[in-house]
Every structure is written in C-alpha cells, then in structure tokens.
Amino acid sequence: MSFRKALLVVFSVVMTLGATLAFAQEGATAADPYASLAAALAIGVAAFGGAIGQGKTAASALEGIARNPAAQAKIFVPMIIGLALIESLVLYAFVIAFVKIKI
C-alpha cells in the first residue's frame, strides 16, 4: 500500500469517527420552547426549497419535451429520478426535524 492510500484510509477513518463524536451530544427535549419553532422552520424551508426545485425540474423537462417530442423517453426517466431525490431530501428534513425535538 502506497503512502497516499494509507493516508487516505487514515483520513477516512478519522473523519468517520470524528463526525460520530461531533454529533454525540444530547438533542433538544420537548420542554425546549424553541424546539418546535426550529422544527417548523426546518420543515418550511425544506418544503419551500423542494417545491422550487421540483417546479424548475418539471418546467425544464416539459420545455425540452415540447421542443423535441422524440426525446421524451430520454428526458422523462431522469426527470422522475430527480423529482424522487428532491422529495427524499424534503422527507429527510422532516424526519430530522422531529427526531431533534424527540416527539
């Protein structure tokens, strides 16, 4: 194993364990008055960003299909995958917001 590979392995292990230790602190409790507000803001921002992203994705895909109907098969599948990934990020923010306030 070369020095670069060994350094990469050591760096990867340190970053993985360091991230675990950094997030090992206690979360907010339901008694925290700002936890619910923070969760609501997180969900609102995530939903707004996801809606903007989905709107731009659908508009671009429909414009591309309207300009070249023969490319519909090549545009449709990546559009659906992109929309699913955008939606998964919104759902991820939703789950994280509620896990942080420990409902």
N, C-alpha and C positions, 0 to 999 in steps of 0.2 A: 504494500500500500504506500502510495506516494505521500509526501508531506502535505500536499494540498488536499488530498482525500481525507487524510487523518484530521487535518484542521477543520474540514467541512463537517465531519462526523462529530467532532468535539463541539463545534459551534452549534450544530443542530440539537445535540443533547442539552447543552446549556440553555439554549433558547426555549426548548420544550419544558424543561424543569423550571426555568425562571418564570415563564408565563403561568405555570401552575401555582407557584408560590405567590405570585403577584395577585392572583385572583382568589387566594385562600382566605380573605378576610370575611367577616360576618356581613350578611346583607342587611338591608333595612327591614324593620319589623312593621307590622300592620299599624302599630301605635304611632309611627312616624307620620306627622301630618302632611309632610311634603312628598311622601312616597306615592300616594295616589295621584297627586298632581304631576309628578315626574312620569309615572306610567301613562297617564292620559296624554301628556305632551309627546312622549316617545311614540305612542301609537298614532297620534295625529300626524306627526312629521313623517313617519314611515308610510302611512296611508297616502298622504299627500304626494310624497316622492314617488311611490309606486304607481299612483294614478297618472302622474305626469309622464313617467316612463312608459307605461302601457299605452297611453294616448299617442305619444310620439312613435312608438313601435308600430301600432296599428295603422296610423296615418301614413307612415313611410311605406309600410308593406302594401297598403291599398293603392297608394300612388304608383308604386312600382308595378303592381299587377295591372293597373289601368293603363300605364304606358306600354307594357309588354305583356299581354294576356298569355302568351306562350310560356312565360317564366313563372306562372302561378305555382307549379309544383315545386320549383326550386326556392320560392320565396315563402310559401305557406308553412312548411315544416320548421325552418329556423325561426320564423315568427312565433309559432306556438311554443317552441322550446324557450325562446327569450321571454315570452309572457309568463310561462311557468316559473322561470328563475326569478323574475321580478316579483311575482306573487309569493314565492317561497321566502324572499327576503322580508317582505311585509309580515308574513306569518312568524318568521323568526323574531322580528322586533316585538311582535305581540306576545310571544311566549316569554322572551327575556324580560319584558316589562312586568309581567305578572309573577315571574319567578323572583324578581328582585324585591317585590313587596310581600312575598310569601303569603299568598291568599290560600 
